[in-house]
Amino acid sequence: MDEQRTPRPPAWGGPPAWWRHGPPGWHGGDEPERRARWPWRSTLALTVFVFVGSNFAGQAQEGERASLDLFARALLLVGCGLLLWRQRYPVFVAFGTAAAAMLYLGAGYAYGPVFFTVALGCFSAIVAGHRRAAWAAVGMLWAGHVLVAHWLYRWLPPSGDAPAAWGQEMGVAAWIVAIVALSELVRVRREQWARDRAERAQAAERRADEERLRMARELHDVLAHSISVINVQAGVGLALLDSDPEQARTALTTIKAASKEALGEVRQVLDTLRAPGEAPRAPAPGLDRLPELVEQAAGAGLTVELQGAAPKLPPGTDLAAFRIVQEALTNVVRHSGSRHARVLVESTQGVLRLRIDDDGPATGVAAGGSGNGLAGMRERAAALGGTIEAGPRDDGGFSVMAVLPLKAKEER
């Protein structure tokens, strides 16, 4: 199956496969497991980076900003530690890291990698779908920085601090926009990956349902026809076992041939189920086997008159046409008092027309053909873009008319 094949390297000029379908670690199947894990390693690595970077920043800005003390390191630790919950509580982490960074800047400590905690917290919130919360968190941090840098600096450490340049605010705003834009891009890609995965799962389920339905139709058509022949011949054999042993022997020979053919076709269907995608070991039946079908019907006591000849048909159309004729003749054997049927095959104006008639009268409560057989015929015809009309005739017989396109709709 396509989903089980190893992805090929992308051609030059095209995006890699993971860009279309998502990184393996972001597939929906392992989402609960991913959320159940704590991001210890990434959080620890970022904590080390923030502490080391903040120490270097403090040394570089010594005299301009307040020196790092225990309170500064506690704020850095809180901001980094909150990231452990970024997958479980992204909104809380976004606001928590922003608040810790705002306190850090308001206390006059050196500018440095403290912003990375806010960036990662807001990134996780946006990717998780909490866009407004993330925007509010970064907006709160930026507004707080503007207040501290241009108004509250008079009453906050370090003493003698001057207002920040407005160009610096533009730089901070540019970084915020870049973080939000990158987060939105990742969020959009993740949503697209999720939609693609859902569509592939639905397509796979739809193909499986269609395959099960096809197999059910095949088994029904094969078994219904063969068992009907066997049932009729078994009744003949039992009735003539004592009075006409030779005729009973003929009936048993017909039963043997019908059961052998049924077993062969059932094996072919089951082999397809066991090994999907492999070529069938025997060719699928088609209208070229109508003479065999006529012989089998004769074994069941039904005389069939064939009229017309079928053109060269696509395999799917050929199989559907054969099964429709087979099921219609089976219904004549089972539900009609007539022992004579006519099969007309003609092709005109790009369509194949099949007409199966019997002279009636109908016998049994299911004589109208309203069971699975007629439903299966309609499904086969509809799958090819054709139609089935079935119903009693004015003279008491029953007629089945099938119209199938000579070129199946999936091949157009």
C-alpha positions in Angstrom: 0.0 0.0 0.0 1.1 3.6 -0.6 1.0 4.5 3.0 3.5 1.7 3.8 6.1 2.5 1.2 9.3 4.3 2.1 9.1 7.9 1.0 11.3 8.7 -2.0 13.7 11.7 -1.8 12.1 14.8 -3.2 12.9 15.9 -6.8 15.0 19.0 -7.2 12.8 22.1 -6.8 10.1 20.4 -4.7 9.5 20.4 -1.0 10.6 17.3 1.1 8.1 14.7 1.9 7.9 15.6 5.6 6.9 19.2 4.6 3.8 17.8 3.0 2.9 15.1 5.5 4.6 16.3 8.7 7.6 15.1 10.7 7.3 11.5 11.9 7.2 12.7 15.5 4.2 14.9 14.8 1.9 12.2 13.4 -1.5 11.9 15.0 -0.9 8.4 16.1 1.7 9.3 18.7 0.2 12.6 19.8 -1.0 11.2 23.2 2.4 9.7 23.8 4.1 13.0 22.9 1.9 14.9 25.3 2.5 12.4 28.1 6.3 13.0 28.0 7.9 15.8 29.9 10.3 17.9 27.7 13.1 17.6 30.2 16.0 17.6 27.8 15.0 20.6 25.8 14.1 22.6 28.9 17.4 21.7 30.6 19.4 22.7 27.6 17.5 26.0 27.3 18.0 26.6 31.1 21.8 26.2 30.8 21.8 28.4 27.8 19.8 31.2 29.5 21.9 31.1 32.7 25.2 31.1 30.9 24.1 33.7 28.4 22.6 36.0 31.1 25.9 35.8 33.0 27.8 37.0 29.9 25.2 39.7 29.2 25.5 40.9 32.8 29.2 41.2 32.6 29.0 43.0 29.2 26.4 45.4 30.5 28.0 45.9 33.9 27.5 49.5 35.1 24.6 50.0 32.7 22.2 47.4 34.2 21.8 45.9 37.6 24.1 43.0 38.5 22.6 39.5 38.6 21.7 38.5 42.1 19.7 35.7 43.7 16.3 37.3 42.7 17.5 37.5 39.1 18.5 33.9 39.0 15.2 32.9 40.6 13.3 34.7 37.9 15.4 33.0 35.2 14.8 29.7 36.9 11.0 30.2 37.1 10.8 31.3 33.4 12.8 28.2 32.3 11.0 25.8 34.7 7.6 26.8 33.4 8.6 25.5 30.0 8.2 21.9 31.4 4.4 22.5 31.2 4.4 24.1 27.8 2.7 21.1 26.2 0.1 20.5 28.9 -0.7 24.1 29.8 0.5 26.3 26.9 -1.6 29.4 27.9 -0.4 29.4 31.5 3.2 29.0 30.3 2.9 31.8 27.8 1.7 34.3 30.4 4.0 32.9 33.1 7.2 33.3 31.0 6.1 36.8 29.9 5.4 37.8 33.5 8.8 36.5 34.7 10.6 38.3 31.8 8.8 41.5 32.6 9.7 41.4 36.3 13.3 40.6 35.2 13.5 43.7 33.0 11.6 45.9 35.5 14.2 45.0 38.1 16.8 46.5 35.8 18.8 43.3 35.0 20.8 43.0 31.9 19.1 42.3 28.5 19.9 38.8 27.4 18.5 35.3 26.5 15.6 35.7 28.9 13.5 36.5 25.9 14.1 33.0 24.6 11.8 31.6 27.3 9.0 33.9 26.3 9.6 33.0 22.6 9.4 29.3 23.3 6.3 29.6 25.6 4.4 31.7 23.0 5.5 29.5 20.2 4.1 26.4 22.0 0.8 28.3 22.7 0.3 29.3 19.1 1.2 25.9 17.7 -1.3 24.3 20.2 -4.0 26.7 18.8 -4.1 29.3 21.5 -3.2 32.2 19.3 -5.0 35.0 21.1 -3.5 34.0 24.4 0.0 34.0 22.9 -0.5 37.4 21.2 -1.8 38.8 24.5 1.3 37.5 26.4 3.8 39.0 24.0 1.8 42.2 23.8 1.8 42.4 27.5 5.5 42.0 27.6 6.1 44.6 24.9 3.8 47.1 26.6 5.5 46.5 29.9 8.9 47.0 28.4 7.7 50.3 26.9 6.4 51.5 30.2 9.6 50.5 32.0 12.0 51.9 29.4 10.3 55.2 28.9 8.4 56.1 32.1 8.9 53.8 35.1 12.7 53.8 34.7 12.9 56.8 37.0 11.7 54.8 40.0 13.2 51.4 39.1 16.8 50.2 39.3 19.4 50.8 38.2 19.7 54.3 39.5 20.6 57.0 37.0 19.1 55.0 34.2 18.2 56.9 31.0 15.2 56.2 28.8 15.7 53.7 26.0 15.8 54.8 22.4 12.6 54.3 20.4 14.7 52.4 17.8 15.3 49.7 20.4 11.5 49.4 20.7 11.2 48.8 17.0 13.8 46.1 17.2 11.9 44.4 20.0 8.7 44.7 18.0 10.4 43.2 15.0 11.6 40.2 17.0 8.1 39.7 18.4 6.6 39.8 14.9 9.1 37.3 13.7 8.4 34.9 16.6 4.6 35.2 16.0 5.0 34.7 12.2 7.1 31.6 12.6 4.7 30.2 15.2 1.8 30.9 12.9 3.6 29.2 10.0 4.2 26.1 12.1 0.6 26.1 13.4 -0.7 26.3 9.8 1.5 23.5 8.7 0.5 21.3 11.6 -3.2 21.8 10.8 -2.5 21.0 7.2 -0.7 17.8 8.3 -3.6 16.9 10.5 -6.0 17.4 7.6 -3.9 15.3 5.3 -3.6 12.5 7.8 -7.4 12.6 8.3 -8.0 12.6 4.6 -5.6 9.7 4.1 -7.3 7.7 6.9 -10.7 8.4 5.4 -9.5 7.4 1.9 -8.0 4.2 3.3 -11.2 3.4 5.2 -13.3 4.2 2.1 -11.1 1.9 -0.1 -11.4 -0.9 2.5 -15.2 -0.5 2.6 -15.4 -0.6 -1.2 -13.1 -3.7 -1.3 -15.3 -5.4 1.3 -18.4 -4.6 -0.7 -16.8 -5.8 -3.9 -15.8 -9.1 -2.2 -19.3 -9.5 -0.8 -20.8 -9.0 -4.3 -18.4 -11.5 -5.8 -19.1 -14.2 -3.1 -22.8 -13.6 -3.4 -22.9 -13.9 -7.2 -20.7 -17.0 -7.3 -22.4 -18.8 -4.5 -26.0 -17.9 -5.3 -25.7 -19.1 -8.9 -23.8 -22.3 -8.1 -25.9 -23.2 -5.1 -29.1 -22.6 -7.1 -27.9 -25.0 -9.7 -26.8 -27.6 -7.1 -30.1 -27.2 -5.3 -32.2 -27.9 -8.4 -30.0 -30.8 -9.5 -30.1 -32.3 -6.0 -33.9 -32.3 -6.1 -33.8 -33.9 -9.6 -31.4 -36.5 -8.4 -33.4 -37.4 -5.3 -36.6 -37.6 -7.3 -35.1 -39.9 -10.0 -32.7 -41.9 -7.8 -34.9 -45.1 -7.9 -36.9 -44.6 -11.1 -34.2 -43.3 -13.5 -30.7 -43.9 -12.1 -29.1 -42.7 -15.3 -30.8 -39.3 -15.1 -29.9 -39.1 -11.4 -26.3 -39.8 -12.4 -26.4 -36.8 -14.8 -27.8 -34.6 -12.0 -24.9 -35.6 -9.7 -22.4 -34.9 -12.5 -23.8 -31.4 -12.9 -23.7 -30.9 -9.1 -20.0 -31.9 -9.1 -19.1 -29.6 -12.0 -21.0 -26.7 -10.4 -19.5 -27.1 -7.0 -16.0 -27.4 -8.5 -16.4 -24.2 -10.4 -17.8 -22.5 -7.4 -14.9 -23.6 -5.2 -12.5 -22.3 -7.8 -14.1 -18.9 -8.0 -14.3 -18.7 -4.2 -10.6 -19.6 -3.8 -9.8 -16.8 -6.3 -11.8 -14.3 -4.2 -10.2 -15.5 -1.0 -6.7 -15.4 -2.5 -7.3 -11.7 -3.3 -8.3 -11.1 0.3 -5.2 -12.8 1.7 -2.8 -11.1 -0.7 -4.2 -7.7 -1.6 -2.5 -6.0 -4.6 -1.3 -9.2 -6.2 -2.5 -10.2 -9.6 -5.2 -12.8 -9.6 -4.0 -16.3 -10.5 -6.9 -16.9 -12.9 -8.5 -14.4 -15.3 -11.8 -12.8 -14.1 -14.8 -14.1 -16.0 -16.4 -12.0 -18.7 -19.0 -12.2 -21.4 -16.9 -14.6 -23.4 -17.9 -17.2 -20.8 -21.7 -16.8 -21.5 -21.8 -20.2 -23.3 -20.5 -21.8 -20.1 -23.2 -20.0 -18.2 -25.8 -21.2 -20.6 -24.6 -24.8 -20.1 -24.8 -24.4 -16.3 -28.3 -23.0 -16.6 -29.3 -26.0 -18.8 -28.0 -28.2 -16.0 -30.5 -26.5 -13.7 -33.3 -27.1 -16.3 -33.3 -23.6 -17.8 -33.0 -23.1 -21.5 -31.3 -19.9 -22.4 -31.4 -18.2 -25.8 -28.4 -16.0 -26.5 -28.7 -13.1 -28.9 -26.0 -10.7 -30.0 -22.3 -10.5 -29.3 -20.3 -8.4 -26.9 -17.6 -6.0 -28.1 -14.1 -5.8 -26.5 -14.7 -4.5 -23.0 -12.5 -3.2 -20.1 -11.9 -5.9 -17.5 -14.1 -4.2 -14.9 -17.0 -3.8 -17.3 -16.6 -7.3 -18.6 -16.8 -8.8 -15.2 -19.7 -6.7 -14.1 -21.7 -7.6 -17.2 -21.0 -11.3 -16.7 -22.1 -11.1 -13.0 -25.3 -9.2 -13.9 -26.3 -11.9 -16.5 -25.3 -14.6 -14.0 -27.4 -13.2 -11.2 -30.4 -12.5 -13.5 -30.4 -16.1 -14.7 -30.0 -17.3 -11.1 -33.1 -15.3 -10.2 -35.0 -17.0 -13.1 -34.0 -20.4 -11.8 -35.0 -19.6 -8.2 -38.0 -17.3 -8.6 -39.6 -18.0 -12.0 -41.9 -20.8 -13.1 -40.6 -20.4 -16.6 -37.9 -22.8 -17.9 -36.9 -20.5 -20.8 -35.0 -17.3 -20.7 -33.5 -14.9 -23.3 -30.3 -12.9 -23.0 -29.8 -10.0 -25.5 -26.3 -8.4 -25.8 -25.9 -5.3 -27.9 -23.7 -2.2 -28.0 -24.9 1.1 -29.4 -23.9 4.7 -29.0 -21.0 4.0 -26.6 -23.0 1.8 -24.2 -23.5 -1.9 -23.6 -27.1 -3.1 -23.2 -28.0 -6.3 -21.5 -31.6 -7.6 -21.4 -32.5 -10.8 -19.6 -36.2 -11.9 -19.9 -38.2 -14.9 -18.7 -41.8 -15.7 -19.4 -42.9 -16.2 -15.8 -45.0 -16.7 -13.8 -43.2 -15.6 -10.7 -43.0 -18.1 -7.8 -42.2 -17.4 -4.1 -42.3 -14.3 -2.0 -39.0 -13.1 -3.3 -40.0 -13.4 -6.9 -39.5 -9.7 -7.6 -35.8 -9.9 -7.1 -35.7 -7.4 -4.2 -33.0 -9.1 -2.2 -29.2 -8.8 -2.3 -28.9 -10.1 -5.8 -30.7 -7.1 -7.4 -29.0 -4.7 -5.0 -25.6 -6.2 -6.0 -26.4 -5.7 -9.7 -27.4 -2.1 -9.2 -24.1 -1.5 -7.2 -22.0 -3.0 -10.0 -23.8 -0.9 -12.6 -23.6 2.3 -10.6 -19.8 1.8 -9.9 -19.3 1.9 -13.7 -21.7 4.8 -14.3 -24.5 2.6 -15.6 -28.0 1.7 -14.6 -30.2 -1.3 -13.9 -34.0 -1.5 -14.5 -35.8 -4.6 -13.3 -39.5 -5.4 -13.0 -42.4 -7.5 -14.1 -43.7 -7.3 -17.7 -47.3 -6.9 -18.7 -47.4 -10.5 -20.1 -46.5 -11.9 -16.7 -42.7 -12.4 -17.2 -39.8 -10.5 -15.6 -37.2 -8.4 -17.3 -33.8 -7.0 -16.3 -32.3 -4.3 -18.4 -28.7 -3.2 -17.8 -27.0 -0.2 -19.5 -23.2 0.0 -19.0 -20.8 2.5 -20.6 -18.3 0.8 -22.9 -15.7 3.0 -21.2 -15.9 2.8 -17.4 -16.2 6.2 -15.7 -13.0 5.8 -13.7 -11.1 5.4 -17.0 -12.5 8.5 -18.7 
